Amino acid sequence: MEEGLRGVVKSIDAVTVAKKFLVRGYNVSPEAAKIVASFPDPELLIAEVCKISRNSFIICEEDVISAIRSLELRIKGSQRAESEVKKKEHHEKAQERIRVLRDVGNLVVEGSVEDFVAYFNSRLEKLSKIFRARIQPTPIRNLGRVRGEVVNVVGIVNNVLDKKESVIIELEDQTGTINCIANGKLAETARELLGDEVIAISGTLRGNSILADRILFPDCPINGNKKHVDFGVVFISDTHFGSKGFLEEKWKAFVRWLNCETDMSDLAEKIRYIIVAGDIVDGVGVYPEQENELAIVDIYEQYENAAMHFDEIRDDIEVIISPGNHDAVRQAEPQPSLPKEIAKLFPKNVRNVGNPALLDLEGLKVLVYHGRSLDDIVTKISRLNYESPQKAMEELLKRRHLSPLYGGRSPIAPAKEDLLVIDEIPDVLHSGHVHTYGTSYYRGVLLVNSSTWQAQTEFQKKINLNPMPCNVAVLLGENVYRLNFSGG
């Protein structure tokens, strides 16, 4: 019997039931009277029987059973409506707790010469502002007035020329260019510079060059404090729904854990948010011969499949999705959120944002960025690798830019403002893309690279990429928990 029909049983005998029907002009069979007498609320059932049996003279068992079914359906509908109201209220309150501090929206870029000039001017000005809080830079065209003195200059790295024993850095600001010479240990730092990043150099002017003493990065202030939160945040990425390599059973184990159906429910029940850092689906035509590795070849159907899987997660958890290079948005960064016709496929507890996006979750600032530029970082800085992606992410914070190298593997849309500069230091920087896992703290910022839910593809085998699938990072309190769902 439905929960809504349970409760304190109002005791009544079959004779009384018969009398009550008789008052209403009906006779009732003994078997039907017994069923009514045993019902939790006989008065309610009698009224329902009379309502649906107006043309009957004798009430039989079938009439009573039909009335019970009618009541159950009505109560179910009432409970469902009440549940929907509660869900709506919950999500409205949840939306108030989530603030999107920065998102690219529907940024339109023409790619004109003026756009490129404005873009790099924006990059230089934003990062120069960070330096001006620490040093007093001299415009390059004014350096002739301070010969023989220690000078500070801020500019964009135009070129890095390795001369074995020294490295020559060509630096440019809005007033001119100058060569800066780095020797000894400083040359090692210079060799890791990326084209188009903004740095400061302190040194002595010698002729038309600067003999560098220090190379400075915008960087983050040193902060030993870890952000404390009294709710749980799950970080995942690179689900790749639609791929033959999607690890369905591992994902189901993850969802069972989220829904408190397994061990560690004490941790799972505290989860309030899930942040997804891109590559929701496997997409179409992303890499050579990808069609051979697709279980779902239509990208819209891939998103339908993704929405179905997210719908299985308990609905008091808010899910925030940011796209990646496999998703149905433009390739150039920054990327807008998923199109409306795709976003509407997902349940109400799923919110879509762009890539990157800066979020405020009840005071916890999370910068979510898919991480395509990590390919450039790992390629250009030889001491880095894909096995420790968090080390590459440190370089993004150090440079205060999510994609410092222009024209590399990560295409950038030249908007009038460089939206990839890390203006505001987050509590968490969350990325994916490389299909490996790693977490660390850098100057008080939690770095999370959140694995994948896709097995190694043939394309990944060719480029020697070994994924670490089904690893989940969970932030609760000041602790970061690593959950591995790749086991049996």
N, C-alpha and C positions, 0 to 999 in steps of 0.2 A: 504494500500500500504506500502511496506517496507520502513524503515527509510532511507535506502540508495538511494531510488528513489525519495525522497522528496526534496524540496528545491525551488529555484526560477523557476516558470513555464515559459518555453520558448513558448510564445504565437504563435500559427500558426493555420490557418483555414483549413477546410476540403479540399477546392479547392487546396490549396498549397500542402497539403499532397498527393492528387491525382497526381499532376504534378511531385512530387518527385519520386513517385512510377513509373510513366510513363517513366521518364528518365532512370530508372533501368530496364525497359522492362516489367513492371507489370501493370495490371489494378487493381483497388481496389473498393470494394463495398462501397456505401455511408455510411453504418453503421460502417464498418471497419475504414473508413477515419475519422469519428467522434471520435471513440475511440482513434485513434492515435493522433488526434488534441488536445484531452483533456489530453494527457499523459504529465508528467512534462518535459520529454526530448524526443520530437517527433523524432529527428534525430537519437538518440540512438535506439529507438524502430523500426524505419523504417529499419535501418541496420540489426537489429536482425530478423525482419520478413523476409527480403530478404535472410538472411543466412539460415533459417530453412524451407523456402518455395520455394526452387529452382525449383521444378517441377510444381509449380502452375502457372497458367496464370492469374487467378483472385484471389486477396487476399480477403478473407472473414473474418468475425468476429472471427471464431474459430482459424484462423491463427494468428491473432493479440493477442488473449488471450493466445495462446500457447507461443508466443514470450515474452509476459509479464511474464508468469510463469518462462520461461527460464532465463530471466534477474534477476528475484527475487531470484531464486536458486543460480545463479552465485554470486550475491551480498551477499547473506547469507553465501555462502562458503568463500568469501573474508573476510567478517566481522568475521566469525568464526576463520579463519586462523590468522587474525590480533589480535583477542582476545587471541588466544593460544600463540602467540608471546609475547603479553603483560604479560600474566600470567607467562610464562617462565622467562621473564626478572624480574618480580616482585619476583618470588621465588628464583632466583639466587641472587638478592640483599638481600632478607630476609635471605638466607643461610649465606651470608657474615656478617649479623648482629648477627647471632647465632653462638656462639663458644662453643663447648663441651670441657670443660677444663679437665674433667676426666670421663672416662667410662671404664667399665670392659672389653669391647670387647668380644672376644670369648675365655675367660679364660678356660684353660684345667687344671684340678686338678686330680692327681692320688690318693691322700689320703694316701700316705706312711707315715711311722714314721718320716722320714726326713722332709716331708711337714709340719707335725704338729709342729715339733721343730722350723722350720723356721718361721712358722706362728706366734707362740707365741713370738719368739725372735723379730720379726718385730713389733708386737704390743707393746712389752715392750720398744723397742728402740725408736719408734716414739713418744710414750707418755712420755717417760723419757726426751726426747729432749725438750718437752714443759715445763716440770718441771725445767730442768736445766737453763732455762731463768729466773727462780724466786728463786730457792734455790740451795744449793750445797750439793747434796746427797752423802752419804758415802756408798760404796759397803758393803753388809752385812758381808762378810768375814773379813772386816777390822774394824768392830765395837769394837773388843777386845782392840784396841789401844786407844780408846777414852772413857774409862769407867768414869762414873760420870759426863760427859759433855752432853749438849744438842746435839742430833744428828738428822739428816734428812735422811730418807731412802725412796727409790722409789722401788715399786715392784708390782707383780701381786698378787691379793687376792686368796690364795689357799683355805682358810677355814675361816668361821666365827662361833665361838662357844659362844652362849649366856649363861652366868652364872647368869642371873637375875640382879644382882647389877653391874656386869661388863661384858664386851664382849672381848673375845680373838680373835685377828685377826692374822692369819698365813700369813705372807708376804714372797714372794720369788722373788729374782732377779737372775741374771745369775751366781752369786757367792755363793748363799746359801739361807737359810730360817731363819726366826726369828718370835717369837710370840710378838705381840704388845697388850698391855692391855689398854682398853678404859673404863673410869669410868664416872659416873654422866651423864651430858648432852651429853658428847662425845659418850657415849654408845648408845644413841638414833641414832646418825649419823651412828655408826658402824653397827647397826642392819639393816640399809638400804643398806649396801654394797652388791654388786653382785659378785658372783664367777667369777674369771678371769678378773675382771676389774683392771686397773692400777691406783694406788693411791700413795700419799706420806704421810708419817707419821713423825711428829716432836715430839720428846720427850726425856726422860732421860733414859739412859741405866741402868737397875737394874738387875744384875746377867746376865742371858741369855735371858732377855726380855727387851722390851722398854715400859716404862710407858708413854703412849701417852698424849701429850698436845694438838695436833691439827691433824686433818685428812684433807688432802688437795686433791682436785680434779683437773684434768687438766684444765677444765673450759675455758670460754671465757673471754677476757678482758672486763672490764666494759665500755660500749659505749652507751651514751644516744642519739646518732644521728640516725635518721631514714632515710633510703635510699629514695630519691625522684626520681620518674620516670615520664616522660611526656607522657607515653603510658600506655594502660591498659593490665593487665595480669590476666587471669582467671585461678583459681586453682580448678580442679575437680579430682575425683578418683572413683574407684569401680563402674564402669558403669554396669558390669555384663550382657552384652548382651548375649542372649540365655537363660536367666532365665525366668521362668514363673512370677517371681516377678519383672521383669524389668518394670519400671514405664514409659511406652511409652508416654503417653499423657503429663506427666510432662517434659520429655526430649524434646518433640516437642515444648512445651512452652519456654523452655530454648533456643532452636535453633531459634525460632521466635524472641526472644529478641536479640540474637547475630546478627541476620540478619537485625536488626533495623526495625522490623515489629510490634513492640509494644511500650508501654510507656518506658520511660527512654532510648530513643534512643541516647540521648546526651552522656550517659555513654557507651552504646554498640558500638557506632561508633568509640570510642577511643581504643577498644580492638585490640591488635596486636598479642597477644600470648595466647594459652591455654596450660597449663601443666597438664598432666594426670598421676596421681601417682599410676598406677597399677590396676590389676584386670579388664582388659578391657572386658573380657568375663567371664562367670560363670565357664567354664571349664567342665571337666568330671572326676568323681571319686575323687573329692577333699575332700568330707566328706561323712559320711554314708548315704545311701539312697538318694543321690543327684539326681539320675536319675528320681526320682518322681517329682522333682521340675524344670525340664528342659523343656523349650518350644522348644529348638533346641538341639538334642542329639549329633550331630556331631560337633566336636570342630572346624573343618575347616569352616563349615557353620555358626558357631557362629561368627567367624571372618569376614566372608562375610557380615553378618548382621551388625556387628560393623562398617565395612568400609562404608556400605551404609548409615548408620546414620551420620558418620563423613563427608561424601560427601555432606550432606545437609547444612553444615556450610559454610558461605561465604568464598571464597577461598583467600581473602586477609589476613585472619587470619592464622598464622602459629601454627600448633598443634604439641606438643612434647609428645610422649607416652613412658612411662617407665613401665615395666611389674610388676606383683605381683604374689602371690602364686597360684592364679587361672589360670594364663596364661600358654601358651604352651612353657615354658622354664623349666630348672631344678629348683627344689625346693630350693636347697641350695643357700645361698647368699654368694657373690654377684651374681646376675643373668644377663646373657647376654640379649641383645635386642631380639625382636621377630625374628624368622627365616625368611629368605628372601622370601620364598614362601608365607608366611603370610603377611609380610610387603608390598609386591607388590600389595596386594589387596586394600590398602588404597590410597586415592588421593595424588596428588603431594605435597600438603601443609602439609602433615603429616610426621614427622621425628621420627624414633624409636631410643631410647637409652636404655642402660642397667639400672639395679637397684642395687646400686644407680648410679646417674650421677650428675656431677657438671656442670652447664650451665652458660654461660655468655650471657645475653640478653641485648645487648647495654649497658653494664656496670653494669647490675643488676645480681649478682651472686645468682643462685638458686640451692640449693642442693635438689634433688628430691629422696626420698626414700619411698618405699611402706609402711613400718612401721610394719612389722610382729613382730619385737622385742618388740613392745609396749605391746603385750600379756605378755611377761616375766616381763616387768617393772611394769605393773599394778598388776600382781600376787605377785611379791616379795616385793613391797613397799605398805604397807597397806593404807596409806593416799591417794593413787591415785585411780582413777576410770575411766571408759570408758566415763562417761558423760563429762569429761573435758580432752580430749586427749592431749591438748596442754601442760598440766602440766606434763604429762609423757614424752612428747617430750623435755621439759626443761632438764630432766634427761639425755637425750642423749647428749645434748650440754654440760652439766655440766661434763659428763664423756668423752667428745670428741670422742664418739664412737657410731655408729649406732646400734650395737648389742653387747653390752658389755658382756652379759652372754653366754658363750659357752656351748652347750649341752642342751639348753632349748627348748622352742617351736619353735624357729627360727633356722633351721639348717644352718650351716656355712660351706662353702667349704674351707679347710685349704690350701690356696695358699701360695707361698713363701713370699708374701707381704700381710699384713693385709690391704685390700682395704676399710675396713669399718671404719677405723680411720678417724676422721674429722680433716685432716691436715690443711685445709684452711677454715677459718670461713666464711660462706656465709652471704648474706644479707637476704635470705629467706631459711628456712627449710620447705619443703612441704612433707607431708605424708598423708596416708589414712588408709586402712585396717580395722579400727575398726568400720566403718559405722556411726560414730558420727561426730560432727562438733565443732571446736574450733579454735580461733586465739588469739595470744597474742604476746608481745615483750619480749624477754629475752636478756638483755645486748646488745640491739641494733639489734638483729636478729628477724625477723618476723617469727613466727611459725604458720603454717597453717595445720590443719587437715580437709580434704575437703569432708566429708559426703559420700553419696552413691546415686545410682539411682536404688536401689533394695529395695523392701518392705521386711519386716521381714520374714525370712524363718522358716520352722518348726524346723530346726536344731538350729537356733538362739533362738527360743522360749525355747528349751530344756536347753540352757546354759544361759538363762535370759539376752540375748543381745537385747536391744531396740534401733534400728537404728534411726538416724535423717536424713531422706532422702531428696534429692533435694535441698540442701543448697550449694550455690556457693560463694566462696571468690573472690573478685576482688580488685587488687591493682592498684591504680591510684594516682599519686602525692605521698603524704605521707599517704594517707587514705586507709583503708581496708573496703570495702563495703560487707555486707552480703546480698545476694539475696536468697529468699526462694521461690522455684517454687513448693512447695508441696501443695499449696492451690488449689482451684477449677479452 
